[in-house]
Every structure is written in C-alpha cells, then in structure tokens.
C-alpha cells in the first residue's frame, strides 16, 4: 500500500524514538495501532452497509420487473428475488401473529 522498505521503517523508528523518547514510544505505537484498527473496522462496516443497500436495490428493481409482468412467466432470477421477498415478509409477520393470538 505505502511501498515502504526496511530502511525507511528503520529511519521512521529512529526519528520516533528521538522525538518521543523511549518512555512514550510504546504508548504512541499502541494508540496508533488502535486508531488504525478502528479505521479498518469502520471501513469494513461501511462496505457491508453499501453491499446490503445494493442488494436491496437489486431486489427492488427485480420486484418492479416482476410486477410489470404480473408475476407470471418470470425469469429464474426474478422468481428467486420474489421468493426471497415473500420469505422476508412472512418472517416479519410471524412475531405479530403470535402477539395477536396471545
């Protein structure tokens, strides 16, 4: 990613040691690694959310195509999307049906 070699890392380490000193250097390394891990975590979550939104958009578009064909003679991918949506709707309604019968 950064294309940093061994000698560049060694120079960075020596400069950090001179600037921060030996007592503050381990804390700085820990805080930097925590910050990098939190950035990676946020990037991963963002990527998952974008993928989920794209899938929902694709399902929505497939449903519109299926509705325009009156849910008859559907292509396999459209039928799969409609079936997924029906399953999701059924799973959402199950808790409400239990509450109404209780």
NORLINWO-V591166 format. One record per run of one state. SS is the DSSP state (alpha for helix, beta for strand, coil for the rest). FROM is the first residue (numbers start at 1). TO is the last residue. If there is no record, write none. Layout:
# NORLINWO-V591166
ss:SS from:FROM to:TO
ss:SS from:FROM to:TO
This chain:
# NORLINWO-V591166
ss:coil from:1 to:5
ss:alpha from:6 to:20
ss:coil from:21 to:21
ss:alpha from:22 to:68
ss:coil from:69 to:75
ss:alpha from:76 to:101
ss:coil from:102 to:102
